[in-house]
């Protein structure tokens, strides 16, 4: 192959390599069937509160692997998180999805009871929830369960 043809292929090879790397990273979400105490958390690289939630989980006996990705929309779609229940990070633990700032006690209860749900969420970013502590008064909030069809129910109230 001549030098001119090789130089034209470099951008294409780079694009293909980037696409494959992105697919490998996102595809790992569906493959991450973590043990009951192993949490794989996907977060935006620019979010600070997600790391605080990970610390909360570690303080309560969970092992947390943090995966930074700019493709959180794709992660949430693959995890089938209902749009209305979205938050800043998405985690997988024990075959369940945990969306947002859910207290460790609620995650543990879900893992112990093994309900027929896809996961639980603390929709939005409630003040006073784990990782969202601060000088402001804590919000009252619900942790909501959801199933594969998108049906929801209150799992816990705080």
OpenMM code with the backbone's topology and positions (N, CA, C; nanometers):
from openmm import Vec3, app, unit

residues = "UNK UNK UNK UNK UNK UNK UNK UNK UNK UNK UNK UNK UNK UNK UNK UNK UNK UNK UNK UNK UNK UNK UNK UNK UNK UNK UNK UNK UNK UNK UNK UNK UNK UNK UNK UNK UNK UNK UNK UNK UNK UNK UNK UNK UNK UNK UNK UNK UNK UNK UNK UNK UNK UNK UNK UNK UNK UNK UNK UNK UNK UNK UNK UNK UNK UNK UNK UNK UNK UNK UNK UNK UNK UNK UNK UNK UNK UNK UNK UNK UNK UNK UNK UNK UNK UNK UNK UNK UNK UNK UNK UNK UNK UNK UNK UNK UNK UNK UNK UNK UNK UNK UNK UNK UNK UNK UNK UNK UNK UNK UNK UNK UNK UNK UNK UNK UNK UNK UNK UNK UNK UNK UNK UNK UNK UNK UNK UNK UNK UNK UNK UNK UNK UNK UNK UNK UNK UNK UNK UNK UNK UNK UNK UNK UNK UNK UNK UNK UNK UNK UNK UNK UNK UNK UNK UNK UNK UNK".split()
positions = [
    Vec3(0.0862, -0.1181, 0.0000),
    Vec3(0.0000, 0.0000, 0.0000),
    Vec3(0.0899, 0.1232, 0.0000),
    Vec3(0.0525, 0.2226, -0.0778),
    Vec3(0.1361, 0.3422, -0.0851),
    Vec3(0.1154, 0.4308, 0.0378),
    Vec3(0.2083, 0.5221, 0.0590),
    Vec3(0.2074, 0.6095, 0.1763),
    Vec3(0.0836, 0.6972, 0.1811),
    Vec3(0.0394, 0.7454, 0.0670),
    Vec3(-0.0798, 0.8306, 0.0620),
    Vec3(-0.2042, 0.7532, 0.1093),
    Vec3(-0.2206, 0.6321, 0.0656),
    Vec3(-0.3357, 0.5497, 0.1063),
    Vec3(-0.3285, 0.5177, 0.2547),
    Vec3(-0.2073, 0.4905, 0.3050),
    Vec3(-0.1918, 0.4603, 0.4477),
    Vec3(-0.2299, 0.5807, 0.5333),
    Vec3(-0.1892, 0.7008, 0.4919),
    Vec3(-0.2212, 0.8197, 0.5715),
    Vec3(-0.3710, 0.8478, 0.5711),
    Vec3(-0.4420, 0.8119, 0.4636),
    Vec3(-0.5872, 0.8298, 0.4593),
    Vec3(-0.6575, 0.7332, 0.5544),
    Vec3(-0.5989, 0.6171, 0.5793),
    Vec3(-0.6608, 0.5160, 0.6657),
    Vec3(-0.6401, 0.5443, 0.8144),
    Vec3(-0.5404, 0.6231, 0.8512),
    Vec3(-0.5124, 0.6495, 0.9925),
    Vec3(-0.6334, 0.7061, 1.0668),
    Vec3(-0.7024, 0.8094, 1.0140),
    Vec3(-0.8197, 0.8602, 1.0864),
    Vec3(-0.9304, 0.7553, 1.0978),
    Vec3(-0.9462, 0.6728, 0.9945),
    Vec3(-1.0492, 0.5685, 0.9977),
    Vec3(-1.0153, 0.4656, 1.1043),
    Vec3(-0.8901, 0.4235, 1.1103),
    Vec3(-0.8466, 0.3268, 1.2124),
    Vec3(-0.8668, 0.3841, 1.3524),
    Vec3(-0.8333, 0.5111, 1.3691),
    Vec3(-0.8503, 0.5760, 1.4990),
    Vec3(-0.9974, 0.5805, 1.5390),
    Vec3(-1.0842, 0.6126, 1.4439),
    Vec3(-1.2277, 0.6175, 1.4702),
    Vec3(-1.2813, 0.4797, 1.5072),
    Vec3(-1.2398, 0.3775, 1.4340),
    Vec3(-1.2839, 0.2402, 1.4624),
    Vec3(-1.2350, 0.1975, 1.6005),
    Vec3(-1.1099, 0.2259, 1.6328),
    Vec3(-1.0559, 0.1896, 1.7638),
    Vec3(-1.1323, 0.2599, 1.8755),
    Vec3(-1.1632, 0.3878, 1.8586),
    Vec3(-1.2395, 0.4621, 1.9601),
    Vec3(-1.3789, 0.4043, 1.9773),
    Vec3(-1.4430, 0.3705, 1.8668),
    Vec3(-1.5780, 0.3135, 1.8740),
    Vec3(-1.5765, 0.1795, 1.9457),
    Vec3(-1.4779, 0.0953, 1.9162),
    Vec3(-1.4688, -0.0351, 1.9823),
    Vec3(-1.4427, -0.0198, 2.1316),
    Vec3(-1.3577, 0.0749, 2.1684),
    Vec3(-1.3309, 0.0996, 2.3096),
    Vec3(-1.4568, 0.1466, 2.3811),
    Vec3(-1.5317, 0.2365, 2.3183),
    Vec3(-1.6568, 0.2847, 2.3774),
    Vec3(-1.7570, 0.1729, 2.3950),
    Vec3(-1.7709, 0.0867, 2.2953),
    Vec3(-1.8639, -0.0262, 2.3061),
    Vec3(-1.8205, -0.1227, 2.4148),
    Vec3(-1.6905, -0.1462, 2.4266),
    Vec3(-1.6420, -0.2364, 2.5305),
    Vec3(-1.6730, -0.1812, 2.6685),
    Vec3(-1.6555, -0.0514, 2.6869),
    Vec3(-1.6845, 0.0110, 2.8163),
    Vec3(-1.8327, 0.0033, 2.8488),
    Vec3(-1.9184, 0.0395, 2.7535),
    Vec3(-2.0621, 0.0399, 2.7787),
    Vec3(-2.1173, -0.1009, 2.7865),
    Vec3(-2.0641, -0.1904, 2.7049),
    Vec3(-2.1098, -0.3286, 2.7087),
    Vec3(-2.0803, -0.3945, 2.8415),
    Vec3(-1.9815, -0.3438, 2.9130),
    Vec3(-1.9475, -0.4029, 3.0416),
    Vec3(-2.0580, -0.3816, 3.1438),
    Vec3(-2.1453, -0.2809, 3.1236),
    Vec3(-2.2537, -0.2611, 3.2199),
    Vec3(-2.3440, -0.3824, 3.2237),
    Vec3(-2.3836, -0.4318, 3.1074),
    Vec3(-2.4756, -0.5446, 3.1047),
    Vec3(-2.4084, -0.6726, 3.1516),
    Vec3(-2.2773, -0.6797, 3.1449),
    Vec3(-2.2070, -0.7994, 3.1885),
    Vec3(-2.1709, -0.7956, 3.3366),
    Vec3(-2.1848, -0.6796, 3.3990),
    Vec3(-2.1421, -0.6644, 3.5379),
    Vec3(-2.2472, -0.7221, 3.6320),
    Vec3(-2.2400, -0.8515, 3.6543),
    Vec3(-2.3289, -0.9158, 3.7507),
    Vec3(-2.2497, -0.9308, 3.8794),
    Vec3(-2.2450, -0.8261, 3.9554),
    Vec3(-2.1616, -0.8216, 4.0749),
    Vec3(-2.2207, -0.9073, 4.1860),
    Vec3(-2.1324, -0.9577, 4.2714),
    Vec3(-2.1768, -1.0297, 4.3901),
    Vec3(-2.2508, -0.9322, 4.4804),
    Vec3(-2.3201, -0.9855, 4.5817),
    Vec3(-2.4059, -0.9012, 4.6646),
    Vec3(-2.3345, -0.7850, 4.7329),
    Vec3(-2.2056, -0.7958, 4.7589),
    Vec3(-2.1383, -0.6836, 4.8245),
    Vec3(-2.0471, -0.6075, 4.7284),
    Vec3(-2.0514, -0.6418, 4.6003),
    Vec3(-1.9680, -0.5748, 4.5012),
    Vec3(-2.0532, -0.4843, 4.4129),
    Vec3(-2.0258, -0.3563, 4.4196),
    Vec3(-2.1016, -0.2554, 4.3455),
    Vec3(-2.0145, -0.2029, 4.2315),
    Vec3(-2.0694, -0.2007, 4.1108),
    Vec3(-2.0033, -0.1355, 3.9978),
    Vec3(-2.0847, -0.0101, 3.9692),
    Vec3(-2.0231, 0.1066, 3.9912),
    Vec3(-2.0930, 0.2342, 3.9780),
    Vec3(-2.0406, 0.3101, 3.8564),
    Vec3(-2.1333, 0.3484, 3.7687),
    Vec3(-2.1018, 0.4282, 3.6505),
    Vec3(-2.1375, 0.5730, 3.6813),
    Vec3(-2.0434, 0.6637, 3.6546),
    Vec3(-2.0643, 0.8042, 3.6882),
    Vec3(-2.0008, 0.8930, 3.5839),
    Vec3(-2.0509, 1.0142, 3.5745),
    Vec3(-1.9902, 1.1148, 3.4891),
    Vec3(-1.8566, 1.1536, 3.5522),
    Vec3(-1.7503, 1.1663, 3.4740),
    Vec3(-1.6199, 1.1994, 3.5310),
    Vec3(-1.6159, 1.3340, 3.6034),
    Vec3(-1.7113, 1.4230, 3.5771),
    Vec3(-1.7114, 1.5560, 3.6382),
    Vec3(-1.7991, 1.5666, 3.7618),
    Vec3(-1.8599, 1.4573, 3.8051),
    Vec3(-1.9525, 1.4623, 3.9186),
    Vec3(-1.8789, 1.4322, 4.0489),
    Vec3(-1.8922, 1.5198, 4.1476),
    Vec3(-1.8255, 1.5007, 4.2755),
    Vec3(-1.9071, 1.4236, 4.3771),
    Vec3(-2.0391, 1.4332, 4.3706),
    Vec3(-2.1228, 1.3689, 4.4722),
    Vec3(-2.1255, 1.2169, 4.4568),
    Vec3(-2.0980, 1.1665, 4.3374),
    Vec3(-2.1002, 1.0213, 4.3151),
    Vec3(-1.9931, 0.9520, 4.3991),
    Vec3(-1.8758, 1.0116, 4.4063),
    Vec3(-1.7689, 0.9554, 4.4882),
    Vec3(-1.8056, 0.9525, 4.6352),
    Vec3(-1.8817, 1.0523, 4.6794),
    Vec3(-1.9265, 1.0542, 4.8194),
    Vec3(-2.0254, 0.9412, 4.8454),
    Vec3(-2.1121, 0.9100, 4.7477),
    Vec3(-2.2041, 0.7965, 4.7623),
    Vec3(-2.1243, 0.6663, 4.7674),
    Vec3(-2.0213, 0.6553, 4.6841),
    Vec3(-1.9364, 0.5355, 4.6851),
    Vec3(-1.8719, 0.5176, 4.8224),
    Vec3(-1.8255, 0.6267, 4.8826),
    Vec3(-1.7669, 0.6192, 5.0171),
    Vec3(-1.8708, 0.5734, 5.1193),
    Vec3(-1.9925, 0.6246, 5.1104),
    Vec3(-2.1017, 0.5823, 5.1987),
    Vec3(-2.1221, 0.4309, 5.1868),
    Vec3(-2.1220, 0.3812, 5.0644),
    Vec3(-2.1414, 0.2375, 5.0434),
    Vec3(-2.0252, 0.1576, 5.1023),
    Vec3(-1.9029, 0.2056, 5.0842),
    Vec3(-1.7856, 0.1371, 5.1414),
    Vec3(-1.7928, 0.1348, 5.2935),
    Vec3(-1.8360, 0.2463, 5.3527),
    Vec3(-1.8489, 0.2530, 5.4988),
    Vec3(-1.9498, 0.1517, 5.5519),
    Vec3(-2.0387, 0.1050, 5.4643),
    Vec3(-2.1403, 0.0072, 5.5040),
    Vec3(-2.1100, -0.1324, 5.4500),
    Vec3(-1.9830, -0.1591, 5.4207),
    Vec3(-1.9385, -0.2936, 5.3885),
    Vec3(-1.9398, -0.3346, 5.2430),
    Vec3(-1.9742, -0.2452, 5.1528),
    Vec3(-1.9749, -0.2791, 5.0105),
    Vec3(-1.8384, -0.2501, 4.9486),
    Vec3(-1.8020, -0.3278, 4.8494),
    Vec3(-1.6842, -0.3000, 4.7671),
    Vec3(-1.7363, -0.2251, 4.6451),
    Vec3(-1.6781, -0.1109, 4.6144),
    Vec3(-1.7292, -0.0275, 4.5053),
    Vec3(-1.6205, -0.0044, 4.4013),
    Vec3(-1.6532, -0.0373, 4.2769),
    Vec3(-1.5671, -0.0057, 4.1630),
    Vec3(-1.6319, 0.1115, 4.0909),
    Vec3(-1.5583, 0.2205, 4.0754),
    Vec3(-1.6096, 0.3400, 4.0081),
    Vec3(-1.5629, 0.3416, 3.8628),
    Vec3(-1.6587, 0.3561, 3.7715),
    Vec3(-1.6289, 0.3614, 3.6284),
    Vec3(-1.6751, 0.4971, 3.5759),
    Vec3(-1.5800, 0.5801, 3.5348),
    Vec3(-1.6131, 0.7124, 3.4807),
    Vec3(-1.6434, 0.6992, 3.3315),
    Vec3(-1.7558, 0.7573, 3.2900),
    Vec3(-1.7932, 0.7562, 3.1487),
    Vec3(-1.8743, 0.8808, 3.1161),
    Vec3(-1.8513, 0.9338, 2.9982),
    Vec3(-1.9299, 1.0484, 2.9515),
    Vec3(-2.0597, 1.0022, 2.8861),
    Vec3(-2.0825, 0.8724, 2.8806),
    Vec3(-2.1993, 0.8145, 2.8130),
    Vec3(-2.3059, 0.7678, 2.9120),
    Vec3(-2.3383, 0.8501, 3.0107),
    Vec3(-2.4348, 0.8085, 3.1130),
    Vec3(-2.5743, 0.7828, 3.0563),
    Vec3(-2.6131, 0.8552, 2.9533),
    Vec3(-2.7435, 0.8300, 2.8911),
    Vec3(-2.7525, 0.6886, 2.8370),
    Vec3(-2.6456, 0.6433, 2.7751),
    Vec3(-2.6419, 0.5070, 2.7211),
    Vec3(-2.6448, 0.4055, 2.8351),
    Vec3(-2.5677, 0.4311, 2.9412),
    Vec3(-2.5655, 0.3410, 3.0567),
    Vec3(-2.7063, 0.3269, 3.1141),
    Vec3(-2.7755, 0.4384, 3.1319),
    Vec3(-2.9105, 0.4350, 3.1902),
    Vec3(-3.0092, 0.3622, 3.0986),
    Vec3(-2.9972, 0.3833, 2.9679),
    Vec3(-3.0858, 0.3112, 2.8742),
    Vec3(-3.0590, 0.1616, 2.8789),
    Vec3(-2.9317, 0.1213, 2.8795),
    Vec3(-2.8979, -0.0210, 2.8870),
    Vec3(-2.9469, -0.0825, 3.0172),
    Vec3(-2.9437, -0.0052, 3.1253),
    Vec3(-2.9893, -0.0540, 3.2556),
    Vec3(-3.1410, -0.0493, 3.2679),
    Vec3(-3.2079, 0.0136, 3.1696),
    Vec3(-3.3536, 0.0267, 3.1654),
    Vec3(-3.4077, 0.1054, 3.2849),
    Vec3(-3.3341, 0.2101, 3.3222),
    Vec3(-3.3797, 0.2999, 3.4282),
    Vec3(-3.4872, 0.3901, 3.3683),
    Vec3(-3.6091, 0.3895, 3.4246),
    Vec3(-3.7122, 0.4806, 3.3734),
    Vec3(-3.6631, 0.6252, 3.3817),
    Vec3(-3.6870, 0.7016, 3.2768),
    Vec3(-3.6347, 0.8381, 3.2691),
    Vec3(-3.6748, 0.9223, 3.3902),
    Vec3(-3.7958, 0.9067, 3.4393),
    Vec3(-3.8432, 0.9855, 3.5536),
    Vec3(-3.7690, 0.9518, 3.6827),
    Vec3(-3.6981, 0.8388, 3.6861),
    Vec3(-3.6269, 0.7968, 3.8069),
    Vec3(-3.4778, 0.8245, 3.7985),
    Vec3(-3.4334, 0.8950, 3.6959),
    Vec3(-3.2915, 0.9185, 3.6749),
    Vec3(-3.2263, 1.0027, 3.7830),
    Vec3(-3.0968, 0.9809, 3.7987),
    Vec3(-3.0143, 1.0572, 3.8912),
    Vec3(-2.8760, 1.0697, 3.8283),
    Vec3(-2.7755, 1.0968, 3.9079),
    Vec3(-2.6443, 1.1249, 3.8488),
    Vec3(-2.5602, 1.0006, 3.8228),
    Vec3(-2.5763, 0.8939, 3.8995),
    Vec3(-2.4956, 0.7745, 3.8757),
    Vec3(-2.5847, 0.6509, 3.8735),
    Vec3(-2.5336, 0.5464, 3.8104),
    Vec3(-2.6065, 0.4211, 3.7960),
    Vec3(-2.5134, 0.3095, 3.8396),
    Vec3(-2.5629, 0.2215, 3.9266),
    Vec3(-2.4796, 0.1127, 3.9780),
    Vec3(-2.5479, -0.0214, 3.9561),
    Vec3(-2.4670, -0.1248, 3.9589),
    Vec3(-2.5158, -0.2621, 3.9475),
    Vec3(-2.4619, -0.3379, 4.0682),
    Vec3(-2.5508, -0.4106, 4.1359),
    Vec3(-2.5092, -0.4912, 4.2505),
    Vec3(-2.6043, -0.6100, 4.2636),
    Vec3(-2.5494, -0.7282, 4.2755),
    Vec3(-2.6305, -0.8478, 4.2972),
    Vec3(-2.7358, -0.8718, 4.1908),
    Vec3(-2.7114, -0.8276, 4.0677),
    Vec3(-2.8088, -0.8441, 3.9604),
    Vec3(-2.9151, -0.7359, 3.9553),
    Vec3(-2.9066, -0.6373, 4.0426),
    Vec3(-3.0018, -0.5260, 4.0471),
    Vec3(-2.9342, -0.3969, 4.0024),
    Vec3(-3.0169, -0.2994, 3.9645),
    Vec3(-2.9711, -0.1644, 3.9319),
    Vec3(-3.0003, -0.0753, 4.0524),
    Vec3(-2.9061, 0.0107, 4.0862),
    Vec3(-2.9261, 0.1111, 4.1909),
    Vec3(-2.8979, 0.2459, 4.1262),
    Vec3(-2.9996, 0.3301, 4.1203),
    Vec3(-2.9898, 0.4598, 4.0532),
    Vec3(-2.9851, 0.5714, 4.1562),
    Vec3(-2.8748, 0.6452, 4.1574),
    Vec3(-2.8668, 0.7632, 4.2418),
    Vec3(-2.8295, 0.7365, 4.3862),
    Vec3(-2.8660, 0.8302, 4.4718),
    Vec3(-2.8187, 0.8370, 4.6102),
    Vec3(-2.9031, 0.7533, 4.7064),
    Vec3(-2.9159, 0.6262, 4.6766),
    Vec3(-2.9929, 0.5330, 4.7592),
    Vec3(-2.9109, 0.4974, 4.8832),
    Vec3(-2.9702, 0.5039, 5.0029),
    Vec3(-2.8973, 0.4646, 5.1235),
    Vec3(-2.8549, 0.3173, 5.1198),
    Vec3(-2.7383, 0.2888, 5.1775),
    Vec3(-2.6856, 0.1524, 5.1812),
    Vec3(-2.7834, 0.0561, 5.2472),
    Vec3(-2.8551, 0.1009, 5.3494),
    Vec3(-2.9508, 0.0126, 5.4179),
    Vec3(-3.0608, -0.0337, 5.3227),
    Vec3(-3.1036, 0.0522, 5.2312),
    Vec3(-3.2059, 0.0134, 5.1334),
    Vec3(-3.1490, -0.0862, 5.0325),
    Vec3(-3.0246, -0.0651, 4.9913),
    Vec3(-2.9600, -0.1594, 4.8995),
    Vec3(-2.9474, -0.2950, 4.9677),
    Vec3(-2.9025, -0.2953, 5.0923),
    Vec3(-2.8868, -0.4212, 5.1667),
    Vec3(-3.0214, -0.4918, 5.1808),
    Vec3(-3.1269, -0.4170, 5.2129),
    Vec3(-3.2607, -0.4766, 5.2260),
    Vec3(-3.3046, -0.5403, 5.0944),
    Vec3(-3.2815, -0.4716, 4.9835),
    Vec3(-3.3167, -0.5269, 4.8529),
    Vec3(-3.2406, -0.6572, 4.8283),
    Vec3(-3.1119, -0.6573, 4.8584),
    Vec3(-3.0308, -0.7769, 4.8355),
    Vec3(-3.0731, -0.8922, 4.9262),
    Vec3(-3.1113, -0.8608, 5.0489),
    Vec3(-3.1560, -0.9651, 5.1426),
    Vec3(-3.2918, -1.0218, 5.1035),
    Vec3(-3.3844, -0.9349, 5.0630),
    Vec3(-3.5212, -0.9777, 5.0320),
    Vec3(-3.5359, -1.0326, 4.8900),
    Vec3(-3.4459, -0.9937, 4.8014),
    Vec3(-3.4483, -1.0378, 4.6606),
    Vec3(-3.5859, -1.0240, 4.5945),
    Vec3(-3.6425, -0.9027, 4.5954),
    Vec3(-3.7738, -0.8832, 4.5323),
    Vec3(-3.7652, -0.8984, 4.3798),
    Vec3(-3.8782, -0.9230, 4.3178),
    Vec3(-3.8861, -0.9385, 4.1715),
    Vec3(-3.8952, -0.8004, 4.1066),
    Vec3(-3.7862, -0.7258, 4.1123),
    Vec3(-3.7766, -0.5915, 4.0545),
    Vec3(-3.6459, -0.5825, 3.9770),
    Vec3(-3.6340, -0.4789, 3.8953),
    Vec3(-3.5085, -0.4546, 3.8233),
    Vec3(-3.4108, -0.3754, 3.9097),
    Vec3(-3.4659, -0.2879, 3.9966),
    Vec3(-3.3781, -0.2073, 4.0793),
    Vec3(-3.4524, -0.1039, 4.1602),
    Vec3(-3.3730, -0.0166, 4.2239),
    Vec3(-3.4280, 0.0906, 4.3069),
    Vec3(-3.3579, 0.2219, 4.2720),
    Vec3(-3.4284, 0.3318, 4.2987),
    Vec3(-3.3766, 0.4640, 4.2646),
    Vec3(-3.4151, 0.5658, 4.3703),
    Vec3(-3.3245, 0.6605, 4.3935),
    Vec3(-3.3563, 0.7829, 4.4668),
    Vec3(-3.3586, 0.8912, 4.3585),
    Vec3(-3.4760, 0.9149, 4.2972),
    Vec3(-3.4833, 1.0054, 4.1818),
    Vec3(-3.4297, 1.1453, 4.2129),
    Vec3(-3.3653, 1.2035, 4.1138),
    Vec3(-3.3076, 1.3360, 4.1318),
    Vec3(-3.1846, 1.3261, 4.2207),
    Vec3(-3.1618, 1.4264, 4.2966),
    Vec3(-3.0475, 1.4300, 4.3876),
    Vec3(-3.0943, 1.4908, 4.5192),
    Vec3(-3.1695, 1.4136, 4.6006),
    Vec3(-3.2280, 1.4702, 4.7224),
    Vec3(-3.1226, 1.5177, 4.8227),
    Vec3(-3.1385, 1.6400, 4.8700),
    Vec3(-3.0486, 1.6929, 4.9734),
    Vec3(-3.0606, 1.6064, 5.0985),
    Vec3(-2.9459, 1.5735, 5.1567),
    Vec3(-2.9435, 1.4928, 5.2776),
    Vec3(-2.9323, 1.3440, 5.2512),
    Vec3(-2.9494, 1.3019, 5.1266),
    Vec3(-2.9309, 1.1600, 5.0944),
    Vec3(-2.7805, 1.1306, 5.0927),
    Vec3(-2.7399, 1.0031, 5.1007),
    Vec3(-2.5970, 0.9713, 5.1037),
    Vec3(-2.5221, 1.0304, 4.9839),
    Vec3(-2.4198, 1.1083, 5.0141),
    Vec3(-2.3428, 1.1764, 4.9113),
    Vec3(-2.3924, 1.3173, 4.8838),
    Vec3(-2.5089, 1.3509, 4.9369),
    Vec3(-2.5682, 1.4837, 4.9149),
    Vec3(-2.5863, 1.5589, 5.0470),
    Vec3(-2.5085, 1.5194, 5.1470),
    Vec3(-2.5161, 1.5888, 5.2750),
    Vec3(-2.4584, 1.7292, 5.2585),
    Vec3(-2.5041, 1.8209, 5.3408),
    Vec3(-2.4533, 1.9572, 5.3315),
    Vec3(-2.5172, 2.0452, 5.4359),
    Vec3(-2.4964, 2.1750, 5.4231),
    Vec3(-2.5461, 2.2687, 5.5237),
    Vec3(-2.6966, 2.2938, 5.5145),
    Vec3(-2.7599, 2.2438, 5.4091),
    Vec3(-2.9025, 2.2699, 5.3899),
    Vec3(-2.9859, 2.1633, 5.4594),
    Vec3(-3.1104, 2.1963, 5.4938),
    Vec3(-3.1975, 2.0954, 5.5549),
    Vec3(-3.2175, 1.9774, 5.4595),
    Vec3(-3.2243, 1.8583, 5.5163),
    Vec3(-3.2435, 1.7375, 5.4354),
    Vec3(-3.3845, 1.7354, 5.3770),
    Vec3(-3.3936, 1.6919, 5.2521),
    Vec3(-3.5236, 1.6727, 5.1874),
    Vec3(-3.5856, 1.5421, 5.2362),
    Vec3(-3.7170, 1.5363, 5.2346),
    Vec3(-3.7859, 1.4085, 5.2495),
    Vec3(-3.7904, 1.3498, 5.1091),
    Vec3(-3.7618, 1.2216, 5.0979),
    Vec3(-3.7613, 1.1600, 4.9650),
    Vec3(-3.7963, 1.0123, 4.9749),
    Vec3(-3.8416, 0.9598, 4.8628),
    Vec3(-3.8724, 0.8175, 4.8520),
    Vec3(-3.7656, 0.7488, 4.7687),
    Vec3(-3.7349, 0.6261, 4.8075),
    Vec3(-3.6596, 0.5351, 4.7220),
    Vec3(-3.7657, 0.4522, 4.6520),
    Vec3(-3.7573, 0.4470, 4.5201),
    Vec3(-3.8617, 0.3866, 4.4378),
    Vec3(-3.8076, 0.2617, 4.3695),
    Vec3(-3.8843, 0.1522, 4.3759),
    Vec3(-3.8461, 0.0323, 4.3008),
    Vec3(-3.9048, 0.0421, 4.1608),
    Vec3(-3.8412, -0.0271, 4.0663),
    Vec3(-3.8943, -0.0332, 3.9298),
    Vec3(-3.8679, -0.1719, 3.8734),
    Vec3(-3.9579, -0.2152, 3.7850),
    Vec3(-3.9400, -0.3461, 3.7225),
    Vec3(-3.9052, -0.3286, 3.5750),
    Vec3(-3.8886, -0.4388, 3.5052),
    Vec3(-3.8465, -0.4344, 3.3647),
    Vec3(-3.9490, -0.3665, 3.2747),
    Vec3(-4.0751, -0.3622, 3.3175),
    Vec3(-4.1789, -0.2959, 3.2387),
    Vec3(-4.1924, -0.1480, 3.2746),
    Vec3(-4.1136, -0.1006, 3.3709),
    Vec3(-4.1188, 0.0396, 3.4102),
    Vec3(-4.2189, 0.0698, 3.5201),
    Vec3(-4.2835, -0.0343, 3.5748),
    Vec3(-4.3766, -0.0115, 3.6867),
    Vec3(-4.2960, 0.0253, 3.8106),
    Vec3(-4.3519, 0.1148, 3.8906),
    Vec3(-4.2810, 0.1649, 4.0083),
    Vec3(-4.3650, 0.1483, 4.1341),
    Vec3(-4.2957, 0.1494, 4.2477),
    Vec3(-4.3603, 0.1461, 4.3791),
    Vec3(-4.2633, 0.2070, 4.4793),
    Vec3(-4.3157, 0.2621, 4.5877),
    Vec3(-4.2291, 0.3162, 4.6924),
    Vec3(-4.1652, 0.1986, 4.7659),
    Vec3(-4.0335, 0.1989, 4.7715),
    Vec3(-3.9562, 0.0944, 4.8392),
    Vec3(-3.9240, 0.1367, 4.9823),
    Vec3(-3.8934, 0.2651, 5.0016),
    Vec3(-3.8613, 0.3195, 5.1340),
    Vec3(-3.8837, 0.4699, 5.1309),
    Vec3(-3.9120, 0.5267, 5.2467),
    Vec3(-3.9276, 0.6723, 5.2597),
    Vec3(-3.8283, 0.7236, 5.3623),
    Vec3(-3.7694, 0.8380, 5.3319),
    Vec3(-3.6693, 0.8981, 5.4217),
    Vec3(-3.7034, 1.0440, 5.4441),
] * unit.nanometer
topology = app.Topology()
chain = topology.addChain("A")
for resn in residues:
    res = topology.addResidue(resn, chain)
    for name in ("N", "CA", "C"):
        topology.addAtom(name, app.Element.getBySymbol(name[0]), res)
